[in-house]
Amino acid sequence: MRPSQDELIRRGAARRGGRRRGFAAAVLAAALALTSACTSGGGDKPSSWQGGGESKPKAAATITEPQADAADVPASTGITFTTKDAQETSVELKDSAGKTVEGELAADGKSWLPDGALEYGEKYTATVTATGDDGKPATATSSFTTMAKPAQQIRVSSFLGDNQVVGVGMPLIIRFSRAIPEDYRDDVQRRMTVTAKPAQEGVWHWVSPTEVRYRPKTFWQANTTVSYRVQAGGLPLGDGWYGRSDLTVDVKIGPSFVMTVDNRTKRMTVTKDGKVIKTILVSLGKKTTPSSSGTMVVIEKLRKTVFDTMEELGPDEGYRTKIDFAQRLTWGGEFIHAAPWSEGQQGSVNVSHGCVNVSMADGAWLFTNTRIGDPITVKGTERQLQNGNGWTDWNLSWDEYVKGSALPYEPPAQPGDEASEEPSTEPTP
C-alpha cells in the first residue's frame, strides 16, 4: 500500500479528550508543504548552528517526543515537534547502523510518521531540519530506544485480499483478534489510511470492538482502485497488548452492477454503469416469512448448496433443498437464488421463505455477472432489514454511519470554499 498524497481520502484528525499515549496520536495525513522549524527539545542540546559573526537562524523547533534518551518507546512511534518561523521543514530518522527510515510529515506540520513499525530494541536518532525566510537552516536531534518485542500482540486482518475485484457496495473490513478498548480506537483509526483513484469521500465505522469498516458516502465509482493500510505494528492497544504488524491491501472496484427489487411489481431491475440492462421476475418471501426491505450486498456466492432448516424449523415446517446459483445477502439466510419450483409464481405471488427467487436462467445470468459487494435494494415488504444482519453498511444513512467513527468527522472542503492555510486532514471528493 503506497498511498499518493493528492488522492488521500481518509486520515486521522485531532485526538479526542486530554488522554495521551505517546505517538499513537500522530496524524497520518500527508502534506505537500508544511510550516515547521528547528531547535532542540525534550532535554536535547540547543540546535546546532555555527555562524561566526552571522545572525542566528530565524527558524526554531522543539522535538517533544520521543524525549532525548527515552527508552522502551513503542515501535509505532512517530516524531512530534513544535515549530516557529520556518518555511521548509524536513525530518530524518536513522537506526543505529545509519540506515534512513522512510516516512512522511503530517498535514498539521507538527509530526512525522514512519512508513512502517520500527524494529524492536533498536536505537534511533531523529533529526529535524528547518529553514526560515532568511534561508538559514537549523537542526535539532533526539535519540531514543524502542521497547523489546511485546509478548501480547493483536493480529490485524482484512476480509479482502490483494488484487480482488469487488462490487461498488463493498465495505472495507478490518478485523482484530482481540477487542480494542473504546478509548484506544481513535489511535487505531489515526493509523488507518484509505486511498482511492479517483478520490472519494468516506469514513471508518466501528461495528464492534473487533471489527471496523470503511465505506464512501455514496457507492464506489465504477473501476476505482482502492488501497488501504493499517499501521498497527507496535501500536499500544490497551492492557499491555500491542499490534502485531502493519497491513496493506490493494483492491479494485468493478463495474457498477446494482439490483433493485420492488415487491409491488415482483420484479428486479438490474443496472450496469447507470443503464438498465435487464428486468427479472421474482418471488419474494410470503407474509409469514417476508423478505427484508433495505439495502444489502452480495456476501458470498455458492454455485450449488443445500438449504437445510430442519433443525431450525422442525420436521413440520423445515426443509432440506438443493439450491443452484445462491448469493447470500444476510447472515439470517436470505439469498438470491434459482427456484425452478416457483417459476410459475415469479412476477405475481410471493411464496419463498424470505429469499429472492428467480428462474434457473435468470439465476445463472445473475451468478455470472455479479461480484461480492454488488448491492441490492429490496423495497415494499412487510419486514425491515435488521442492521448487522449481513453487511448492512448501506442501510444506514451517511449521518448514522459517521457516528460510528472513533474520530470527529469534518466534511472535506469544496472547491471555492474558504480554507485555512493548513492542509485538510479530511477526505477530498
Steps between C-alpha positions, in 0.01 A plus 500: 500500500666823394237777524548804281462836666264664251248218524489442872141441612539431871753611758462548874393826662595638844482270804185521706533598867818554694632140503847452355672177414823598329494497125181316440359853468710577190286620210534296180398759239774580250606855429654654194626812678533558872595786731746357753824587676794377696656527847565233755232360731428250772832565675710503179790731442422829321469499124829452326593829337840650447486829324800691631398862476183422307158536658323200644248321273146628539350149486456304821339177616481266797493122477244408763478121456679271532692688762877486492640162608151357550486120539223244448343715228218325309605379155208694354649831610522808286698821542303787650628858507392860534611765254548872456582721202599222260402487134649157428532205735638150460529209741758223477503185710795258500562172679821409683661388174426832336224366276230757422140416590245611241200700617297815444401822668149547632272769363499693827873562472563367850586133452663243274406134471718216367359293215500190721561380853852549632719208605473385861793568731670737253654841555388780269600861450253759373617819335272793422634756253317826444566804284342844548455780252860603566615181328694379803443140614493389860496144630396316815552136592355247741614141554282227649475121532192296414351243736568128489256290299181469709364159595136600450421591140173551312471376143345730238334343194306608192199322357616593150829393343734673260381545140144391577228656284181584691168678455426869550330431836793312656606635840864469600506266801780490759491249786704472821574176685412666831253771599640853476402712805284795403752760615769350271294489182578858406871411507436206270293711264776761472719220365248392237533647152280455193608623159273485196545594134288696433481642854167465684375618837467225760534409869582209732218355711547266799239225486643318804807508726672258259385633162514834321377571147539775245256615234481807279212745533338354188574176318855470374549636152532223242856383431649683799832371632512490879796456733463484875755476775500433874822601676437297814844346548622581850198718571383493866147356506427490872560266793857424391400393148661630181433472131689211343571648158398746233256405227462623142243393239440607139165424336299614201134593469328343200217639285199654673263200514195594708186293565168648616201283593148642531252285691213686339593392147683177597786601272872558530654781297870459423714797401859497384692825506171687532312331215221244538621175343244247625165461676446174689180348640530409869309339782580633846425373850139418581329696778598254773866508390541836322813621327680791664465849354827690493833524325724194519804379307604160368703333778584167339418302187426127498455326165334205672396463862233347725256703708429300816256646753394176666679577825381862504135450401437138591358216289164669432630831362864419424640392165819374340532619139776505240559854372674637190655845450468613862622848601490578872357837609456457878645287778142401578470302177361732232642429155444572135473155344349298219165344596356295211212387723369858530542611137122496458458749786796725418376841397164458673503325842741481793559140607858485630635477854654846478730455200488667160388219269588523130485254212783260422596704194495831687679347797780382273520843332518685831756258640722558196478878515512585872794545734540493874398849616240568230204678665134400495214708638167332581196725539147469632500179705348441843836492683785749523860385478665466839829690510786260559321214323758490223710785366232758562730802477286652223183454700624781726474863396828685457440695824438174686811343353719792599395453863687169500834674453735519800620840375303820445404526135517818295375512139772575247533852372324561169659692212457872561448461875704718732777276630756530772866523415563151636414206272179318591534162671157392372424312177476697180222425253 
